[in-house]
Each structure stands twice: as structure tokens, then as C-alpha cells.
Amino acid sequence: MDLIAIVRSVLAAFARRPALWPIGVIAVIAGQGAGPISWLSVELRAVPTLQAATVQALLQINAGTLIVFAAGLLALGVVQSAAGALLQGTLIALVAPEAAPSLGDALQAAVRRFRPLFVVRLLIGVSVLAPALLTLAAVIVVVAVATTGIDLPEGTRAALALMVLCLVPLFLLIALSALALGVVETLAMRACMLSDAGALAAMRRGWRLLRKRSVPVAGLWLTALVLGAAGGFVAGLIATELTRPAVTALVLGEPLAAVLAARLAVAYALVLATGGALTALQSAIWTRGYQVITAAAAPLGA
């Protein structure tokens, strides 16, 4: 598979299909896209205040707050799955055809395939989110206990230390499974849109492509990752420098000067613009790559 040719075709598609960028921006606003890396920061003088606020927040955590937090994340995951299904479906429909479709046609195509797209995102999203929430809850409990300064019995301290050691491989396992499931989801959504596959059939196809076409799939993943990380890193550095004084003032409770507020607004606009471009770019790379891979993978079936 010629990755350079795929990237060139994607850049050409951007030139002919201006709707890609605003749909990418909407995806970022909806929490579905890429974006600049680590663009919020504070000056050193605000670090103690931020640390104290973090410790205070951890001390307020109990079983009730953990349950509410988990339920809120799950509900948000359902909403984001629906938004992601519609937005990603639209991005796929904008890129896949040889002739550039209108935004309305692409949106209608995504609406027609909304059900399988939503089911794919929901099933895989819950599969990733549930174990991640359990692990996060364990980490929060350990950190909350550690920050209280309570004089715990030696046995309890040993148990907490053992729990932390056990969480490390668990984190790695969750990260690896999330990576694999994320690739399967990405391929499955294109199977839904471009092959008219149902949700389960699309996920099976995505898994088969991951196993039997692992090299080209890995090439697509790496290409999208490198381009997204490079653009996100550069934009993140710029946005961080713009926002650091404003965020510091907010943390310390200082008045937010007009210049700092303007810099914060410019940084947010930069984040949206860059994130929208990177989201559309990565989606287009996967779409064009999926078409190339499946064209040579006829024996895999739908």
C-alpha cells in the first residue's frame, strides 16, 4: 500500500471538499476529534495553589461521588457515541466518493447508516470505558487515602502498595485493548458506511482486517498518528504560551485582564481550527486507506 499516495489523495480531497474542515471542528467541540497536545498550563507561582485545590478535591471523594462520576461518564459516552456516529459518518461520506458530494448528501448518507454506526461506537466504547472507569476509581481511592496523611496500619499500607503494583499491568492491558478496539472501531465504521454492513458484521470485518492485513492497517494507524501528533504538538506549544498567563490568573483568583482574555480566546480558536483540520485529516486517511485495503481483500467478504 502506497501511504504517500493516500496522503496526497487526502490533501487533494481537502482542496475539493471544503466542508471537511467545519465538520472536523464540530467533532472537536463535541469531544470526538483530535486537537493540540497539552495546551493548558500554569506558571510556577500557581502550582502550589493548584496542588492544594487538587488535594482538597480528592479529600471530598467518597463512594457516592465515584458512582455519580461513573454514571455521568457513561451517560456522556452514550451521547458522544451518537454524535460521533453522525459526524464520522459524514466525514467518511465526504471523502469516499471520487466525485465530491455536497455536505447535505454526505449528512443524509450518515443519517441513513446512523443505527449501525451508533451501535459500533456504543459497544466498543462501553468495552473500553467500563474497565477504564474501574481502574480509575481504584487509583482515585489510593491517591485520596495517600493524601489524607492518615497513620494507617502496616498491613493496610502494604495492601495499598500491592494494589498500586497491580494497577500498572492493568493500565497497560487496558491501553493495549483500547488501541486494538479503537482500530477495529475505525475500520468497522467504514465498513458500515462503504460496505453497507450491519454493526456486528462491520466489527467482525474490522477485526479480520486487523488480523489479516495487519501491516497496511498498522501503516495507516502510524501515518494518522504521526501527522496528528506533529500538528497537535506544534499548535499545542503555541496555545500553551498564549494561555499560561490567563490560566494562572484564573487559578490564583486574580482579575483577568482584557489582553489575557483575548489571548485565551485566540488560543481556543487555534485549538478548534487545528483540531478540526487534524480530525478531518485522520478520518480521511483511514477512509482512503480502508478503500485501498479492502480492494485487495476481497476474500475477507463483508
C-alpha positions, 0 to 999 in steps of 0.5 A: 500500500502506497501511504504517500499516495493516500496522503496526497489523495487526502490533501487533494480531497481537502482542496475539493471538499471544503466542508471537511474542515467545519465538520472536523471542528464540530467533532472537536467541540463535541469531544470526538476529534483530535486537537493540540497536545497539552495546551493548558498550563500554569506558571510556577507561582500557581502550582502550589495553589493548584496542588492544594485545590487538587488535594482538597478535591480528592479529600471530598471523594467518597463512594457516592461521588465515584458512582455519580462520576461513573454514571455521568461518564457513561451517560456522556459516552452514550451521547458522544457515541451518537454524535460521533456516529453522525459526524464520522459518518459524514466525514467518511461520506465526504471523502469516499466518493471520487466525485465530491458530494455536497455536505447535505448528501454526505449528512443524509448518507450518515443519517441513513447508516446512523443505527449501525454506526451508533451501535459500533461506537456504543459497544466498543466504547462501553468495552473500553470505558467500563474497565477504564472507569474501574481502574480509575476509581481504584487509583482515585481511592489510593491517591485520596487515602495517600493524601489524607496523611492518615497513620494507617496500619502496616498491613493496610499500607502494604495492601495499598502498595500491592494494589498500586503494583497491580494497577500498572499491568492493568493500565497497560492491558487496558491501553493495549485493548483500547488501541486494538478496539479503537482500530477495529472501531475505525475500520468497522465504521467504514465498513458500515458506511462503504460496505453497507454492513450491519454493526456486528458484521462491520466489527467482525470485518474490522477485526479480520482486517486487523488480523489479516492485513495487519501491516497496511492497517498498522501503516495507516494507524502510524501515518494518522498518528504521526501527522496528528501528533506533529500538528497537535504538538506544534499548535499545542506549544503555541496555545500553551504560551498564549494561555499560561498567563490567563490560566494562572490568573484564573487559578490564583483568583486574580482579575483577568485582564482584557489582553489575557482574555483575548489571548485565551480566546485566540488560543481556543480558536487555534485549538478548534481550527487545528483540531478540526483540520487534524480530525478531518485529516485522520478520518480521511486517511483511514477512509482512503486507506480502508478503500485501498485495503479492502480492494485487495481483500476481497476474500475477507467478504463483508 
